[in-house]
Amino acid sequence: MRVIIAEDSVLLRSGMARLLEDEGVEVLAQAGDAEALMAAVAEHPEADLCLVDIRMPPGYSEEGMDAAIRIRRAHPGVAVLLLSQHVVSRYAGELLGGGASKVGYLLKDRVADIEEFMEALRRVADGGAAIDPEVVSQLLSRRSDSALDRLSPREDEVLAAMAEGLNNAGIAARLVITERAVEKHIRSIFTKLDLGQDDHDHRRVRAVLEYLRGVETAAPEGRKP
């Protein structure tokens, strides 16, 4: 796996690079701000993933988030995994709403297990998703979509877990229910969201996209594309 790291703290950036290299990951470049990140991606289009801090110079607001959105648009083959101290839900819908693959959003304080972190990194690089439960929880509270309002509270939980990138076994373990129950809830979600008769995996992605679009439509006005 080939990774670009974007983090303004030199110590944290170096520490992440050392960690990834110890795990067999090739660090192609390191960047201290959003523009340096964009330049690194342009120089290394073969990168599998960008590991990006949300708050970076010069304004320390959402420069990393903006850069992630730009990368998703200009380099759709490059995965993006965001790390943040806080949930920046205002623009998260725009980032995640572009697709339910090759994207991750984790809170730094919750990344306590190296093995778990590396698993999330690999899942995103391989085309999956890894979204922190707290991020999903805050996005869920902001959504506004009549189709999603048809879902039961349990179906909400199942769909939120799907948005985090969990498979059926992971959802069952999270919610302490059987995999058969998970399958039943997912079939009901497909039906309530009018997802037709496409293959299961395609409908699963479409369900997550429906969820994320619901979040995006609830985002505040005023941000230009």
C-alpha positions in Angstrom: 0.0 0.0 0.0 1.3 3.5 -1.0 0.3 6.4 1.2 0.6 10.2 1.3 0.4 11.7 4.8 -0.9 15.3 5.4 -0.5 16.5 8.9 0.8 19.9 10.1 2.4 18.6 13.3 5.9 17.5 12.3 6.1 15.1 15.3 2.7 13.5 14.6 3.4 13.3 10.9 6.8 11.6 11.5 5.3 9.3 14.1 2.5 8.2 11.6 5.1 7.7 8.9 7.2 5.5 11.2 4.2 3.5 12.2 3.1 2.9 8.7 6.5 2.0 7.5 6.9 -0.5 10.3 3.6 -2.1 9.1 5.0 -2.5 5.6 3.3 0.6 4.1 5.2 2.8 1.6 5.0 6.4 2.5 5.3 8.3 -0.8 5.2 11.8 0.5 4.5 13.9 3.6 2.7 17.3 3.5 2.2 20.0 6.1 -0.6 21.9 4.5 -3.4 21.4 2.0 -1.7 22.8 -1.0 1.4 20.6 -0.4 -1.0 17.7 -0.2 -2.5 18.5 -3.6 0.9 18.9 -5.1 2.0 15.5 -3.6 -1.1 13.8 -5.1 -0.4 15.3 -8.5 3.2 14.1 -8.3 2.2 10.6 -7.1 -1.0 9.7 -8.9 -0.1 6.0 -8.1 -0.9 6.6 -4.4 -3.4 4.2 -2.9 -4.5 6.5 -0.1 -4.1 9.9 1.5 -4.2 10.1 5.3 -5.4 13.7 5.9 -5.8 15.8 9.0 -8.9 18.0 8.7 -7.5 21.2 10.3 -4.3 22.4 8.6 -2.6 25.7 7.8 -3.1 28.5 7.0 -6.5 28.9 8.7 -6.6 25.7 10.8 -10.3 25.3 9.9 -11.4 22.7 7.3 -8.5 22.9 4.8 -7.9 19.2 5.0 -11.6 18.5 4.4 -11.6 20.8 1.4 -8.5 19.1 0.0 -10.1 15.7 0.5 -13.1 16.8 -1.5 -10.9 18.1 -4.3 -8.9 14.8 -4.3 -12.1 12.8 -4.6 -13.2 14.9 -7.6 -9.8 15.0 -9.4 -8.4 11.7 -8.4 -11.3 9.2 -7.8 -8.9 6.3 -7.8 -7.1 7.7 -4.7 -8.7 6.7 -1.4 -9.0 9.3 1.4 -8.9 8.7 5.2 -9.6 11.8 7.3 -8.3 12.1 10.9 -9.8 14.8 13.2 -10.1 15.8 16.8 -13.7 16.8 16.1 -16.7 15.9 13.9 -16.9 18.5 11.2 -20.3 17.5 10.0 -21.0 20.6 8.0 -19.0 19.4 5.0 -18.9 15.7 5.7 -22.0 15.0 3.7 -20.3 16.5 0.6 -17.3 14.3 1.1 -19.1 11.1 1.9 -22.0 11.8 -0.4 -19.7 11.5 -3.5 -19.7 7.7 -3.0 -19.6 5.0 -0.3 -16.2 3.7 -1.3 -12.5 4.6 -0.8 -13.3 7.0 2.0 -12.8 7.1 5.8 -13.4 9.5 8.6 -11.9 8.6 12.0 -11.6 10.6 15.2 -8.0 10.8 16.5 -8.9 10.2 20.1 -10.7 7.0 19.2 -7.8 5.5 17.2 -6.2 3.7 20.2 -5.6 0.3 18.6 -2.9 0.1 15.9 -4.2 -3.2 14.5 -7.7 -1.6 14.2 -6.3 1.5 12.6 -4.4 -0.5 10.1 -7.4 -2.6 9.3 -9.4 0.5 8.6 -6.6 1.9 6.5 -6.5 -1.2 4.3 -10.3 -1.4 4.0 -10.5 2.2 2.7 -7.5 1.6 0.3 -9.2 -1.5 -1.0 -12.4 0.4 -1.9 -14.4 0.2 1.3 -15.4 2.7 3.9 -14.4 3.3 7.5 -16.5 5.9 9.4 -16.2 6.5 13.1 -19.5 5.7 14.9 -19.5 9.2 16.5 -19.3 10.7 13.0 -22.2 8.6 11.8 -24.2 9.5 14.9 -23.8 13.2 14.4 -24.6 12.9 10.6 -27.7 10.9 11.4 -29.0 13.6 13.7 -28.7 16.1 10.8 -30.3 14.2 8.0 -33.5 15.2 6.3 -35.0 12.8 3.9 -38.6 11.4 3.7 -37.5 8.0 2.4 -35.1 7.5 5.3 -37.8 8.5 7.7 -39.6 5.3 6.8 -37.0 3.3 8.5 -37.5 1.8 12.0 -35.0 2.7 14.8 -33.3 -0.7 14.4 -33.1 -0.2 10.6 -31.5 3.2 11.3 -28.9 1.4 13.4 -28.2 -1.2 10.7 -27.9 1.4 7.9 -25.6 3.6 10.1 -23.4 0.5 10.6 -23.4 -0.2 6.9 -22.2 3.4 6.4 -19.3 2.8 8.7 -18.2 0.0 6.4 -19.3 -3.0 8.6 -20.2 -6.3 6.9 -23.2 -8.4 8.1 -21.1 -10.2 10.7 -19.8 -6.9 12.1 -23.3 -5.4 12.2 -24.6 -8.5 14.1 -21.8 -8.2 16.6 -22.3 -4.5 17.1 -26.0 -4.7 17.6 -26.0 -8.1 19.4 -28.4 -9.7 17.0 -28.1 -12.7 14.6 -26.8 -12.4 11.0 -30.1 -13.6 9.8 -31.8 -10.7 11.6 -29.3 -8.3 9.9 -30.2 -9.8 6.5 -33.9 -9.3 7.3 -33.3 -5.6 8.3 -31.2 -5.0 5.2 -34.0 -6.5 2.9 -36.5 -4.2 4.6 -34.2 -1.2 4.1 -33.9 -2.0 0.4 -37.7 -2.2 0.1 -38.4 1.0 2.0 -35.8 2.9 0.0 -37.2 1.6 -3.2 -33.9 0.2 -4.4 -35.4 -2.3 -6.9 -34.0 -5.7 -7.8 -30.3 -4.9 -8.5 -27.7 -7.3 -7.1 -27.3 -7.2 -3.3 -23.9 -5.5 -3.2 -25.0 -2.8 -5.6 -28.2 -2.1 -3.6 -26.1 -2.1 -0.4 -23.9 0.7 -1.8 -27.0 2.6 -3.0 -28.6 2.3 0.4 -25.6 3.9 2.0 -25.5 6.6 -0.7 -29.2 7.3 0.1 -28.3 7.7 3.7 -25.4 10.0 3.0 -27.4 12.1 0.6 -30.0 12.6 3.3 -27.2 13.9 5.5 -25.9 16.2 2.7 -29.3 17.7 2.1 -29.4 18.8 5.8 -26.1 20.6 5.6 -26.2 24.4 6.1 -26.4 26.6 3.1 -23.7 29.0 2.1 -20.8 26.8 0.9 -20.0 27.1 -2.7 -18.7 24.0 -4.7 
